[in-house]
């Protein structure tokens, strides 16, 4: 399956998700399409309501979910701690495991079938939300490195699209309103979704890198997005761009 077709089909699946009960199936389909072992969406904080904190959808084995909840790993999970500090995807391999508790956490997760490798995508919403999208793999490290390079951009876009959709179907997302995007703003978002970095977008559109950054910044502002990948997700949801 072509890379762009895979993203397109997954976005369509997410767009077609209208009910809370469909989300677990959506995550399983996404895992199968991207050769992943498991996927999890975890929401920790909402400005609009605290009674839902935290809540999650996951394909993890039930025994690991039960252990995670019973031992309140929402507060102890090192991936959450690292992710709270930034907006960039966190490769599990990069997490410092010199602390024995951190090492034991990963060992226990592995023993429950989570997988040795993975990525966690921090998500910060415009209304105070803090959420995470994590994927895991049982591939060997070299094979995982190849897969990660191939799918990380798609998953970054999908993490925000999932966030918007899940908050919508669970009733925790205010109505999204936005201003119209300019032609250049749309082009920059579409090329970013296609995996191009700022320098490549500038070359494709024959404009400067500073102009690319400006168009992405104004697009984020119009869409109420905190990151450019969040802007891509919102623009896609609102049918403002084609990817």
C-alpha positions as CSV (number, residue, x, y, z in Angstrom):
1,X,0.0,0.0,0.0
2,X,1.3,3.4,-0.9
3,X,2.4,5.8,1.9
4,X,-0.1,8.5,0.9
5,X,-2.9,6.1,0.4
6,X,-2.4,4.7,3.9
7,X,-2.7,8.1,5.4
8,X,-5.7,9.0,3.3
9,X,-7.5,5.8,4.2
10,X,-6.8,6.2,7.9
11,X,-8.0,9.8,7.9
12,X,-11.2,8.6,6.2
13,X,-11.6,6.0,8.9
14,X,-11.2,8.6,11.6
15,X,-13.5,11.0,9.9
16,X,-16.2,8.2,9.7
17,X,-15.9,7.5,13.5
18,X,-19.1,8.9,15.0
19,X,-19.5,7.0,18.2
20,X,-17.4,6.2,21.3
21,X,-17.8,2.5,20.8
22,X,-16.0,2.6,17.4
23,X,-12.7,4.0,18.7
24,X,-11.1,0.8,19.9
25,X,-11.8,-0.8,16.5
26,X,-10.3,2.3,14.8
27,X,-7.1,1.9,16.8
28,X,-6.9,-1.8,15.8
29,X,-7.3,-0.9,12.1
30,X,-4.7,1.8,12.4
31,X,-2.2,-0.7,14.0
32,X,-2.8,-3.2,11.2
33,X,-2.4,-0.6,8.5
34,X,0.9,0.7,9.9
35,X,2.4,-2.7,11.0
36,X,2.2,-1.7,14.7
37,X,1.5,-3.9,17.7
38,X,-0.6,-1.6,19.8
39,X,-2.0,2.0,19.9
40,X,-3.4,4.0,22.8
41,X,-5.0,7.4,23.1
42,X,-4.8,8.8,26.7
43,X,-6.3,12.1,27.8
44,X,-5.2,13.5,31.1
45,X,-6.5,17.0,31.4
46,X,-9.5,19.1,30.2
47,X,-10.2,22.7,31.0
48,X,-13.9,22.2,30.5
49,X,-14.3,19.3,32.8
50,X,-12.2,17.4,35.3
51,X,-14.6,14.5,36.0
52,X,-13.3,12.6,32.8
53,X,-9.6,12.8,33.8
54,X,-8.0,10.6,32.8
55,X,-9.7,8.5,30.1
56,X,-8.3,6.3,27.4
57,X,-8.8,4.0,24.4
58,X,-6.3,1.3,23.8
59,X,-5.5,-2.0,22.1
60,X,-3.1,-3.0,25.0
61,X,-3.7,-6.4,26.6
62,X,-6.4,-6.3,29.3
63,X,-4.0,-7.5,31.9
64,X,-1.6,-4.6,31.3
65,X,-4.5,-2.1,31.3
66,X,-5.7,-3.5,34.6
67,X,-2.2,-3.3,36.1
68,X,-1.7,0.2,34.8
69,X,-4.9,1.5,36.2
70,X,-4.7,-0.3,39.5
71,X,-1.2,1.0,40.2
72,X,-2.0,4.5,39.0
73,X,0.7,4.6,36.4
74,X,-1.0,7.7,35.0
75,X,1.2,9.6,37.5
76,X,4.2,7.3,37.3
77,X,4.5,6.5,33.6
78,X,7.9,7.9,32.5
79,X,6.6,8.4,29.0
80,X,4.0,10.9,30.3
81,X,6.6,12.7,32.3
82,X,8.9,13.1,29.4
83,X,6.1,14.0,27.0
84,X,4.8,16.7,29.3
85,X,8.0,18.6,28.8
86,X,7.6,19.2,25.1
87,X,5.6,18.8,21.9
88,X,7.9,16.5,19.8
89,X,7.3,12.8,19.5
90,X,9.2,10.7,22.1
91,X,10.9,7.5,21.0
92,X,10.8,5.1,23.9
93,X,14.4,4.2,23.3
94,X,15.4,7.7,24.2
95,X,13.9,7.6,27.7
96,X,16.5,7.5,30.4
97,X,16.2,4.1,32.2
98,X,19.0,4.5,34.8
99,X,16.3,5.0,37.4
100,X,15.4,1.5,38.6
101,X,11.6,2.4,38.8
102,X,11.7,3.5,35.1
103,X,13.5,0.4,34.1
104,X,11.1,-1.8,36.0
105,X,8.1,0.0,34.3
106,X,9.4,-0.9,30.8
107,X,10.2,-4.4,31.8
108,X,6.7,-4.9,33.2
109,X,5.1,-3.4,30.1
110,X,7.2,-5.7,27.9
111,X,6.2,-8.8,30.0
112,X,2.5,-7.9,29.4
113,X,3.0,-7.9,25.6
114,X,3.2,-4.1,25.0
115,X,6.3,-4.4,22.8
116,X,9.9,-3.2,23.2
117,X,9.8,-0.2,20.9
118,X,7.4,2.7,20.5
119,X,6.6,6.3,20.0
120,X,4.5,8.7,22.1
121,X,3.1,11.9,20.6
122,X,2.2,14.7,23.1
123,X,-0.9,16.6,22.3
124,X,-1.8,20.0,23.6
125,X,-5.2,21.4,22.7
126,X,-6.3,25.0,22.6
127,X,-8.7,24.6,25.5
128,X,-6.2,23.3,28.0
129,X,-6.3,19.7,27.0
130,X,-3.3,17.4,27.5
131,X,-3.4,14.1,25.8
132,X,-1.0,11.5,24.3
133,X,-1.1,9.1,21.4
134,X,1.3,6.1,21.8
135,X,2.1,3.2,19.4
136,X,4.3,0.2,20.1
137,X,6.0,-2.4,18.0
138,X,7.5,-5.9,18.5
139,X,9.9,-5.4,15.6
140,X,13.7,-5.7,16.2
141,X,15.4,-2.4,16.8
142,X,16.8,-2.1,13.2
143,X,13.4,-2.9,11.7
144,X,11.7,-0.6,14.0
145,X,14.1,2.2,13.1
146,X,13.2,1.7,9.4
147,X,9.4,1.6,10.2
148,X,9.6,4.6,12.5
149,X,11.3,6.8,9.8
150,X,8.6,5.7,7.3
151,X,5.5,6.4,9.5
152,X,6.4,9.0,12.1
153,X,5.1,12.0,10.0
154,X,1.8,10.2,9.3
155,X,1.3,9.3,13.0
156,X,2.1,12.9,14.1
157,X,-0.8,14.1,11.9
158,X,-3.0,11.3,13.0
159,X,-2.4,11.9,16.7
160,X,-4.0,15.4,16.4
161,X,-6.8,14.2,14.1
162,X,-7.6,11.4,16.6
163,X,-7.6,14.0,19.4
164,X,-10.1,16.2,17.6
165,X,-12.3,13.3,16.7
166,X,-12.3,11.5,20.0
167,X,-13.0,14.7,21.9
168,X,-15.9,15.3,19.5
169,X,-17.5,11.9,19.8
170,X,-17.1,12.0,23.6
171,X,-18.7,15.4,23.9
172,X,-15.6,17.2,25.2
173,X,-14.8,19.3,22.2
174,X,-16.3,22.7,21.8
175,X,-17.5,23.6,18.3
176,X,-14.5,24.3,16.1
177,X,-14.6,27.7,14.4
178,X,-11.9,29.0,12.0
179,X,-11.2,31.7,9.5
180,X,-10.7,31.0,5.9
181,X,-7.2,29.9,4.9
182,X,-5.2,31.5,2.1
183,X,-4.0,29.5,-0.9
184,X,-0.4,29.6,0.4
185,X,-1.5,28.5,3.9
186,X,-3.3,25.6,2.5
187,X,-0.4,24.6,0.3
188,X,2.1,24.7,3.2
189,X,-0.2,22.6,5.4
190,X,-0.7,20.0,2.6
191,X,3.0,19.7,1.9
192,X,3.7,19.4,5.6
193,X,1.2,16.6,5.8
194,X,3.0,14.9,2.9
195,X,6.2,14.8,5.0
196,X,8.1,17.8,3.7
197,X,10.2,19.9,6.1
198,X,10.2,23.7,5.8
199,X,13.2,23.8,3.4
200,X,11.5,21.3,1.1
201,X,8.2,23.2,1.2
202,X,10.0,26.4,0.3
203,X,11.7,24.8,-2.7
204,X,8.4,23.2,-3.9
205,X,6.5,26.5,-3.7
206,X,9.5,28.6,-4.8
207,X,9.3,30.9,-1.7
208,X,11.6,31.5,1.2
209,X,11.7,29.4,4.4
210,X,10.7,32.4,6.4
211,X,7.6,32.7,4.3
212,X,6.8,29.1,4.9
213,X,7.1,29.6,8.7
214,X,4.9,32.7,8.4
215,X,2.2,30.9,6.5
216,X,2.2,28.0,8.9
217,X,2.1,30.4,11.8
218,X,-0.9,32.3,10.4
219,X,-2.7,29.0,9.6
220,X,-2.2,27.9,13.2
221,X,-3.7,31.1,14.4
222,X,-6.7,30.9,12.2
223,X,-7.3,27.3,13.2
224,X,-6.8,27.7,16.9
225,X,-4.0,25.2,16.7
226,X,-0.9,25.1,18.9
227,X,1.3,23.2,16.4
228,X,1.5,22.9,12.7
229,X,0.6,19.2,12.8
230,X,-2.5,20.2,14.9
231,X,-3.3,22.7,12.2
232,X,-3.1,20.0,9.6
233,X,-5.5,17.9,11.5
234,X,-8.0,20.7,12.0
235,X,-7.8,21.8,8.4
236,X,-8.5,18.3,7.3
237,X,-11.4,17.9,9.6
238,X,-12.9,21.1,8.3
239,X,-12.3,20.0,4.7
240,X,-10.0,23.0,4.1
241,X,-7.1,21.0,2.7
242,X,-6.7,17.7,0.8
243,X,-4.2,15.1,1.9
